Amino acid sequence: MYRIAFPDERQNNGFGTTGAQLGLPGVTPWRTITVGKELSPIVETTIPFDVVDPLYEASREYQYGRGT
């Protein structure tokens, strides 16, 4: 259904190449996918919290409880 290809040389932010480019200093959002044969690696992962810096300090200490 979808066609995937390298970008056209005219579309890549004016760099004139078809390779991936990023101007410095470069900042991109993190996207993560967690997969596993069992449910435990998915629900127990901490990677989304490990790769980002907090935007602000919490106003109080939060205690995690049960959730779904």
C-alpha positions as CSV (number, residue, x, y, z in Angstrom):
1,M,0.0,0.0,0.0
2,Y,2.8,2.4,0.8
3,R,5.9,3.1,-1.2
4,I,9.0,3.8,0.8
5,A,12.1,5.4,-0.9
6,F,14.9,7.8,-0.2
7,P,13.9,11.4,-0.4
8,D,14.3,13.3,-3.7
9,E,17.5,15.4,-3.8
10,R,15.3,18.6,-4.0
11,Q,13.3,17.6,-0.8
12,N,16.0,17.0,1.8
13,N,16.2,20.4,3.4
14,G,18.3,21.8,0.6
15,F,21.3,19.6,1.3
16,G,21.3,18.1,-2.2
17,T,21.7,14.5,-1.2
18,T,19.4,11.5,-0.7
19,G,21.0,10.5,2.6
20,A,19.6,11.4,6.0
21,Q,20.8,14.8,7.1
22,L,20.4,16.8,10.3
23,G,21.8,20.2,11.0
24,L,23.8,20.7,14.2
25,P,22.9,21.1,17.0
26,G,20.4,18.4,16.2
27,V,17.5,17.5,18.4
28,T,14.8,14.9,17.5
29,P,12.0,13.4,19.5
30,W,12.4,9.9,20.8
31,R,10.1,7.1,19.5
32,T,10.3,3.7,21.1
33,I,8.8,0.3,20.4
34,T,9.0,-2.4,22.9
35,V,8.4,-6.0,21.7
36,G,8.7,-9.3,23.4
37,K,7.5,-12.9,23.4
38,E,5.9,-12.4,26.8
39,L,4.0,-9.5,28.3
40,S,6.6,-8.8,31.0
41,P,9.3,-7.0,28.9
42,I,6.6,-4.7,27.5
43,V,5.0,-3.7,30.8
44,E,8.3,-3.6,32.8
45,T,10.4,-1.5,30.4
46,T,11.7,1.9,31.6
47,I,13.2,3.0,28.3
48,P,10.7,5.8,27.7
49,F,11.8,7.3,31.1
50,D,15.5,6.6,30.5
51,V,15.9,8.5,27.2
52,V,14.3,11.8,28.0
53,D,15.1,14.7,30.3
54,P,12.2,16.0,32.5
55,L,10.8,19.3,31.4
56,Y,10.2,20.4,35.0
57,E,10.6,19.3,38.5
58,A,7.7,17.6,40.2
59,S,6.0,19.7,42.8
60,R,5.8,16.7,45.2
61,E,6.9,13.1,45.5
62,Y,4.6,10.8,43.6
63,Q,4.0,7.2,44.7
64,Y,3.1,4.8,41.8
65,G,0.2,2.5,42.4
66,R,-1.5,-0.2,40.4
67,G,-2.8,0.6,36.9
68,T,-3.7,-0.9,33.6
